[in-house]
Amino acid sequence: MKAIPTGRWLFLLLFCSGAASAQLRPVILPEATHVAGISHDTIFLVNGSTYAFTVDSPEDQGPVSTGADVPTLLAELPPQPGQQYTVTNAHGTTKQSGMIVTGDRLLLTNGRKTAVFRLLLQPLALNARLTLLQPYLTAATQKDITLHFTAGQRSPDATVQFELPEQIVITPENTTVNIIGRGAVKLKDLASQSIGRTGTKYSYTRTGTFDIERHRLTLRHLDLRPANGPDVVLTIRNVTVPAPGAYHFKASYITAQPAVLHSETTAATLTATRHIADLERVVASGQPFHTISHDYTNMSFRWNAVADNKNVVLQQSPDSGITWQSCRAVITGNTAMVTGLLPDRLYAFRLAVKSGSNKGYSNTVYGFTGMMDIKRFGAAGKPGDDYTAAVNAAVLYLHRIGGGTLRFSEGSYGVRTVHLQSNVYLYVDKTATIKALPGADAPETTWFSDKRYRSGLSPTDTGPYADPENYLTKQDVGHHYFRNAMFFGERLDNVKIIGNGRITGDGHLATSDKVMNNTPDKRADKMFVLKCCTNLEIGGIYRPEDLWYDETTDEPYYTGNGGTKITDQGNMLHIDQAGHFVLLATGTDSIYVHNIYFGKYSQRNARDIFDFMACNQVMATNIYSRVSSDDIIKPGSDCSLGFTRPARHYRVRNIIGDTNCNLFQIGSETADDITDICVDNIWVLGANKAGFSISTNDGGHIKDIHLNCGHTGRIHARSRMYRTAAPFFLSISNRARVLGAVTGKYTFTENGRQREELLVKNVNIGSVENILINGIDITAVYSGSSYNGQRWKSYDGSQKRATSIIAGYALPDTDSVSGGLDFRLPDGRHTGYIENVSFTDVHITDKGGNPLSDTACTPPELGVGQYNAANLKVQPAYGLWARHVTGLTVKESSFRYEKRDSRYALFLEDVKGAVLSGVSAVRAADAEHVIKVKRSSGISISSLLYFEDEWNQHPREAPEIKYAGDAATAAFPRK
C-alpha cells in the first residue's frame, strides 16, 4: 500500500494546490487514534478490527470494527474558532451519527469559504502514541532518554519498530526495555526475561525478541493483549547529542490478530539546546511523609552538569516569569538549595548562565511554597456537590508544576474517580471528608471477556480454564478491572494520601462479585487502586508509638511510656464503606500504610481492606479495623496484569481487627511466589475463617513467613486471637488459576466417598515452607466475628469452628480414579508437602464438645476452588491437625478445651519428621490417647505434660517417645 502522508504530529498537511495557503485547513489532535492523515482533499481514516470486550459485551462477541463513527471523527478534528464541520454521505445528506464509510464527505466552513474533504477508509491499525519522558535536553551533555510507546489497539504476537536519529546509537547493552510493565531489562536480556509462572499450554515462552539494524530497533513477538499503561518503555542510557537541533524519533507497530494490520508512523521530537534544558525541582521520593521536611519555603533543584557551573545563577520569579531576581541559593556542582521563600506562593525558577557555551537562560520550573488548598480550584466543600473535575484539575496542575501537596481543608468533597498523578500528595484535614459519588469511571475495555468467571468457583466449574490464554478468568472480577475506583493510578511514582480526616465510599462502592450486573453508574467497587506503581503511602499522621487494643472500651490506643495508654486517636486517617477493596495494589512496589482506623463511622460496604497483589517492599503498621467482610491484610499474586509477578519483603505489625474472613491471609490468589513476610503484634477480635492463614492454590511457592519473631521491631505485647473459626490455616490445593492451565473432570473415591471434580493436569503443586509462629494466646475458637451485626455473639454451639490446620495436598491415587489417572504433573510430584513449620509458645483454648466418634473423621483433600478450613469438615483433633507435612516442630505450647472434647489434642497424618517438646494438653475422660499419628515417621515427643479431663487436673508427664514409623498408626501415651 502506498504510504499515507500522516503529518499527525505536525498537526496538518496543506492541500497540494497552488492556493493551499488560502484554503481552510483541518487540525488533527495529536492523540487522534482514527485519523491517519490528510493528503490534498482526502482524509484517510483507520479501518480494521480487534477484540474489544466491555463488561456488557456478549461472551461470544467476535472481532469488532475499529472504524470511526461520526462523533469520533469530529472529536479528533476539533474546529478552530469561527469554523464548523459537517459530515455528509456521498449524496450530500448530513450524517450526525453512524459509522463513516468510504465516500462520505467532511465539510469545513468558516462562514465565507467551504472546503470539502473526501473520507477514505484504509486497512490500518489504530494510531499509536509516542512520547518522550523529557523532550528537551542540553546539547553536548550526557543524559538518559526515555520513550513511552502505546499501541492503539491490543494484539498478541505484535511487532513494534522504532526509528532513531542517526546521532543516537542504540546497543543491546546501553538500552533497557519494559514490556507491558513486566520490568525493565537490557535488550540483550529480553529473550531470557521471565514471563511469570504459567502452565504448559501457554503460547509464550519469552517476553519478546529484538534486532537492531543501524538506527532501527524492532521488537517482535510481544504480547500486547494486556493494557497496563505504556506498552513499551525504552530507555537509552548516557546519550549525548553533539549539537543543538531537533532530533526526531518515530515508531509504528503491526498487529497479528484478528488481522495483520500496520499502523501509521507516530513521532516525537527531542529538542537539544545550547542552554540548560533539564533544570528540575527535586521532589523527595521513597521517603515516608513524616520524614520529609514540610518547610515548603525551602526547595532543591538539579540539572545535568555543564562545562562551567561557576557561571550558573539560580533565579526566581514570584509572578510567573514577569520579573526575575537571583535566589538566596547554595549551588553545589549541578544542584542548588533555595531557602527563605515566602509561604503559600507559586514561584518560577530558572538558571542564568552568564558566559560560556551554555550562556543564556534555562528552562523554567515551578514550585508552590505550601499545601495548595483545593478551594483554589473551585471546590467549595459543600455537601452533595460533585467536585471530580476540580480535584482532577488540581491534581494534574500540581503534577505539571513538578509535584506538590493538595490540601482538602474543612468541607465535604464528593468525587467519582480521582486520577492520581506522580509526585502529588493528597492531605485530608481533620475537618474534611472526601465522599464517593455514583458514576465512577467505567471498567476498562479488554481483549478477552471475563464472563467465564464472574463470581465464585465450584470444584467442577470449567470456566476459568476454558481458554488457557485468558488472564481475566483467573481471579475474582474485582481484581482485574482497575479503573472503576474512587482513586486510580497507573504507572505512577511517589503518591501519598495522608491526613486525619475521613474518606468514605458513602454507600456508592459495591462489594459484590456481581457488581457488573449493576447499572453503569453503580459499578465502582474499590476505593484506592494503584497499578504498576512505586512509592505509595496511605495513612494518618505519624506516631512512633505502637497501636494496641483496650478490651474495656473496645477501641485502639497507643502504648505510651511505662505502659500508659494514649487514647487520643486524633492522628488517624478514617476510612469506611470502601467497597470490595480499600486498597487494591497490583504490581506496585514500596508501599507504606499506617495509622488508619477502618469503620469508625460506618461498618457497612466494607469487604477486603488491603489486597497487595504481586507487590514488593510493603510495610503495614498501626491498623485498626472495627469490622470487615473479608481479609484485612492479604498478600497474593494473580494474573490480572496479563502475567504473574512474585511478591517479596513484607513487614507488618500492630494489626487489630474483626473480619468475616481472615485477619491475615496469604492467598487465595497465589499464581507466583510469595516470600519473606514478617508479622508482629496481631490482635484478632473475630475471624469467621482463620486468624492467620497461608494458602497456596495456584502453584506459587510460599516461603519464610514469620509471626512474632520481632523482625519488624519490638514485641510489645503478646498477640491474641479471639473468636476465630480456625486459629491457623496452612494449606495447599492445586486450583492452578494461571495462564496455560488445563484441567480434566475425574470421578474418584476418597475415604469411601465418591468425588467428581476437576483436577489440574499441567501445573505443579505449590509449596509452603519455613513457617515460624511464636508467642500468641488463643481463646474462644469459633466463628464469632461481629460482621453480622452483634458485637459479639456468644458461642451457642451453632457457629462454625475448626482446629488449627496444616494441610498439604495429594492427588488421588490412580487406582481410585475411574479409568485411572491419565496425567503426570511436570515435576512428577503427586503430593505437595508443607515443609518446616514451627509453633513456639502458642497456647490454644478450644471450645470443645466433640464426641469420641469424631476421632475417626478423615478430612477430604482440598479440591479445585477449595481453600478454606470449612472445606475440611471436622478434624479428629481439637488442638492441631496436620497432614502431608515434612518437618513439624511444636515447642512450649499448650492445647486445652472449655468443654470436654474427646478428640486427640494433636493428630499427625503423613507427617515426616516431627519434634514435639514441652507440649501441654488435656486428655478427655473417655479418650485413650493425647496424640495420634498415621502413616507418619520420625516423630520425637519429649516433656509431654497432659491433664486428665480438665486443665490442671491430675497432671501426668509422658515418657520420651521416639517413633520411627514402623506401624500404620500409633497413639501416645496409653492409659
Salt bridges, closest charged atoms under 4 A:
ASP56 OD1 - ARG523 NH2 2.69
GLU59 OE2 - ARG452 NE 2.33
GLU76 OE2 - HIS34 ND1 3.11
ASP104 OD2 - LYS95 NZ 2.78
ASP144 OD2 - ARG237 NH1 3.05
ASP157 OD1 - HIS221 ND1 2.74
GLU163 OE2 - ARG216 NH2 3.67
GLU173 OE2 - LYS186 NZ 2.31
ASP189 OD1 - LYS188 NZ 3.40
ASP211 OD2 - ARG220 NE 2.96
ASP223 OD1 - ARG225 NE 2.81
ASP231 OD2 - ARG154 NH2 2.72
ASP278 OD2 - LYS143 NZ 3.48
GLU280 OE2 - ARG302 NE 3.04
ASP386 OD2 - ARG416 NE 2.73
ASP429 OD2 - ARG407 NH2 2.70
ASP441 OD2 - HIS419 NE2 2.63
ASP450 OD1 - ARG454 NE 2.82
ASP450 OD2 - HIS480 NE2 2.98
GLU469 OE1 - ARG225 NH2 2.79
GLU490 OE1 - ARG483 NH2 3.23
GLU490 OE2 - LYS531 NZ 3.22
ASP513 OD1 - ARG607 NH1 3.25
ASP525 OD1 - LYS526 NZ 2.60
GLU537 OE1 - LYS496 NZ 2.97
GLU537 OE2 - HIS594 NE2 2.74
GLU545 OE1 - ARG543 NE 2.99
ASP546 OD1 - ARG653 NH2 2.88
ASP546 OD2 - ARG714 NH2 3.54
ASP550 OD2 - LYS565 NZ 3.12
GLU551 OE2 - ARG720 NH1 3.07
ASP554 OD2 - ARG626 NH1 3.31
ASP554 OD2 - ARG791 NE 2.57
GLU555 OE2 - LYS600 NZ 3.91
ASP576 OD2 - ARG502 NE 2.82
ASP589 OD2 - ARG645 NH2 2.66
ASP608 OD1 - HIS580 NE2 3.82
ASP608 OD1 - ARG607 NE 3.92
ASP611 OD2 - HIS479 NE2 3.68
ASP611 OD2 - LYS634 NZ 3.65
ASP630 OD2 - ARG607 NE 3.34
ASP638 OD2 - HIS479 ND1 3.37
GLU669 OE2 - HIS479 NE2 3.42
GLU669 OE1 - LYS634 NZ 3.06
ASP673 OD1 - ARG197 NH2 2.30
ASP673 OD1 - HIS701 ND1 3.86
ASP676 OD2 - HIS649 ND1 2.91
ASP676 OD1 - ARG651 NH2 3.08
ASP698 OD2 - ARG735 NH2 2.72
GLU750 OE2 - ARG755 NH1 2.76
GLU757 OE1 - ARG755 NH2 3.01
ASP777 OD2 - ARG718 NE 2.80
ASP796 OD2 - LYS793 NZ 3.41
ASP813 OD1 - HIS830 NE2 3.89
ASP827 OD2 - ARG829 NE 2.86
ASP841 OD2 - ARG718 NH1 2.76
ASP841 OD1 - HIS843 NE2 2.78
ASP846 OD2 - ARG801 NH1 3.22
ASP846 OD2 - ARG903 NH2 3.81
GLU861 OE2 - ARG883 NE 3.82
GLU861 OE2 - HIS884 NE2 2.71
GLU898 OE1 - LYS847 NZ 2.97
ASP901 OD2 - ARG903 NH2 2.96
GLU909 OE2 - ARG935 NH2 2.86
ASP910 OD2 - HIS884 ND1 2.67
GLU948 OE2 - ARG923 NH2 2.61
GLU948 OE2 - ARG956 NE 2.83
ASP949 OD2 - ARG900 NH2 2.78
GLU960 OE2 - LYS962 NZ 3.76
